[in-house]
């Protein structure tokens, strides 16, 4: 069922909208053409009489009745209106005298076409079938709401007064409850009836020699007095009404007439009215689903939900996350209390609903079992193709097989499972107490230019999110050094202090005259400390340490870590900041993003609850991870960024996988940018991460604190400008993943408590880092030593790396079947093909990087216990690879791959006999991979080139 029959969902439903189509004497509406009938009868009495007549006619209706289709009539009306428009257009071209009605059609035909498109879009046959139909009377088989709307239009002389329509629907529902689907369909049938009226009246206006064969009006009108109005007046009224319908905020209108909405607003926790529209609509949809399955009246179900919430409030008191959750109506619709509601109404899910429930109850065995079974099938296929040496084939194929199986299961889950949307409170003009939030940017300051760039970023965060209740904190360290201080340190701190103070002077504000001035910007800076494990002076525990020490300050503990602070520390601690939004230096927090993130984490159903014995988060979240997208500017810096910025296939943390985890397990993966609950987060990780043990801590913190993925809130960040900068980041991620081995093998000794799926998330990241080495070994050993044609191993490389291409093709086919144009449906395929070819080009180098990172990490974790926090700053990376003077880098790093491809070609010929035709047949089979490897330095050098924007001067 469409959520918003106007074609878009608008969250700002509090904004005012036009409530009527026009005044009684609007242009095109004569004095008689008013929305009220002539006579002494008051508007209220007229509405009462109309409702009395309607109530008796529309009381009995249900969805089991076979409806009389109305969609077919729309085409006849559309064709005639187009013909009428051509007629008036031709008359205008010939400068003939135009009627008043023709001028309305010529000037507003775009509104008519828009209305027709909206009807077709918003009234699919599936939705039409769900609408209750009348079972008897002259309008038998028609949707009840169609009859109601037609009667309302009659009473208004086809000039829609939305205030009057609202009054009619509210009054009628006191006698005859309407479903929410019917209320959403109101604008659809308003448009449809107006198009019908306009079509018939234009026949009278034009009086064609061959009148069109238009369907008769579907609804038999109520017996009402004849109303005055010329044809021109009726045309003008219908046009004005269509315009008003288009301008109206139907979200707001729906909530004003919905009995279910008014009932749920009696939420004992007082939360429901403070939620955003999408969350309220989510709750209402659940009531629709239950009502359709049980034949219970929708508003009665809403009343039961409110009753259960009152009972929950009485049983659990009024303090703590559990008490607020149990007193909230949402707990009985989308939370743990849903089973209490179903028990109260004796509802037992059946069919597909029961199957989905079973899948969710057994999510871990279903998910991992599907991957295991598909992996076994793929290995059996491999054995069938290469029956010799099954042990070697199995060993080489296991990682690629698991990778393909995991990708397919994740893809299928996104198709089969409904998206999981987290409920949200709506913070419109401010972040209210007690949900004060800090936007924090942890960074290294390495140069004056870096300081200025960070200050500009902080200012932009504020300008996009200026709501009171937000503070903005620049949280910095110096870069690592061999000495405690460097000559430039003091200048960098003074510059940072000055720019933050200037921002406070520029943007200080008062919420009201009685409140003190608020300075929203802060600067926290730490000194270097000696780290014997790293043999360097550096910030304690890097980013993790900065945030931990800031959290302590925010919780009111004395500052013992920050040597330089700019901003009113006493005011900051008094505010008791509850949430922290942590962003990277290049991350963009879009307009309103801070309020939406805070509103999500503040919702009672998202608040964390801890198990008393284990201390594990058992429901809710301490961390929320928004969706991360690539900025358009970053995406067009080079051919590399243009090809890969729309894809996460090269990243170790894939958003598609995160979606699967959130949809199936209600938990996501934290990638370091998001919002966390200060108290809950600190409690979840306290004492569980030893010093000097982790470079990449995001995944582990997300597992311990239970991270949720917020797919409808987006952060924007830059993408590495070149392939080699990307590989440095990738190598750092691999090191961080393999540092989690101790938590995987013995979490209890460290104090962590992981579920099976938590362990799988760690294993899956290790698996990803092994894919390139495993696939390279499979190809090389396959073409040189294993039986079977070389093209088989080439195909395995392309199929394994090209699984995203295959799923993109499959998705395109499904979209075409559903009516999407082929160009739109298959547009992503070209990008996937480019990424596949480049993945093959990169394979040997990425295999080398992965093996080097894995062995280095294992040595440091198991043997040396040193340099686990080794880090290359962005500035150092830019010096290494950011300059065009280093074009030789591609040959220095990838030249060996060209040589290896030539050597492999020679070995392939030698293995099968250099003079044998079979040898050249095998060489031809391996050629696609070997040739791509041979030209890899040229390819990488080309894709690293900056894209020069095409400009043209205006003449």
Buried (B, 14 or more C-beta within 10 A) or exposed (E): BBBBBBEEBBBEBEEEBBBBBBEBEBEBBBEEBBBBBEEEEEBEEBBBBBBEBBBEBBEBBEBEBEBBEBEEBBEBBBEBBBBBBEBBBEBEEEEEEEBBBBBBBBEBBEBBBBBBEBBBEBBEEEBBEBBBBBEEBEBEBBBBBBBBBBBBBBBBBBBBBBEBBBBBBBBBBEEBBBBBBBBBBBBBBBBBBBBBBBBBBBBEBBEEEEEBEBBEBBBBEBEBEEBEBBBBBBBBBBBBBBBBBBEBBBBBBBBBBBBBBBBBBBBBBEBBEBBBBBBBBBBBBBBBEBBBBBEBBBBBBBBBBBBBBBBBBEEBEEEEBBBBBBBBBBBBBBBEBBEBBBEBBEBEBEEEEEEBEEBBEEBEEBBBEBBBEBBEEBBEEBBEBBEEBEEBBEBBBBBBBBBBBBBBBBBBBBEEBEEBBBBBBBBBEBBBEEBBBBBBBBBBBBEBEBBEBBBEBBBEBBEBBBBBBBBBBBBBBBBBEEEEEBEEBEEBBEBBBBBBBEBBEEBEEEEEEEEEEBBBBBBBBBBBBEBEBBEBBBBBBBBBBBBBBBBBBBEEEEBEBBEBBBBBBEBBBEBBBBBBBBBBBBBBBBEBBBBBBBBBBBBBBBBBBBEEEEBBBEBBBBBBBBBBBBBEEBBBBBBBBBBBBBBBBBBBBBBBBBBBBBBBBBBBBBBBBBBBBBBBBBBBBEEBBEEBBBBBBBBBBBBBBBBBBBBEBBBBBBBBBBBBBBBBBBBBBBBBBBBBBBBBEEBEEBBBBBEEBBBBBBBBBBBBBBBBBBBBBBBBBBBBEBEBBBBBBBBBBBBBBBBBBBBBBEBBEEBBEEEEEEEEBBEBBEBBBBBBBBBBBBBBBBBBBBBEBBEBBEEBBEEEEBBBBBBBBBBBBEEBBBEEEBEEBBBEBBEBBBEBBEEBBEEBBEEBEEEEEEBBEBBEBBBBBBBBBBBBBBBBBEBBEEEEEEEEEEE
